[in-house]
């Protein structure tokens, strides 16, 4: 599991460092959602942090975490924010390219 250098954090997350530690040690996190780069052709995906408790998922396709949020709606807002930034800066919707090449 890797975390994005410029991690997006939802407004409801009071202590992002603690959330990152809990994700790394596989502790239970109620109501926390992950925004990650999609493995396939999709751009981004989001899912409940509880899915990371599945050992096979963590082993076969460890996520590259772009953002953390409290609740589904906040995760969707993070994706909207990323899409808006991407379009504003590049004029495209190539979110993966934008995030992987983002400076500063």
Buried (B, 14 or more C-beta within 10 A) or exposed (E): BEBBEEBBBBEEBEEBEEBBEBBEEBEEBEEBBBBBBBEEEEBBBBBBBBEBEEEEEBEEEEBBBBBBBBBEEBBBBBBEBBBEBBBEEEEEEBBBEBBEEBEE
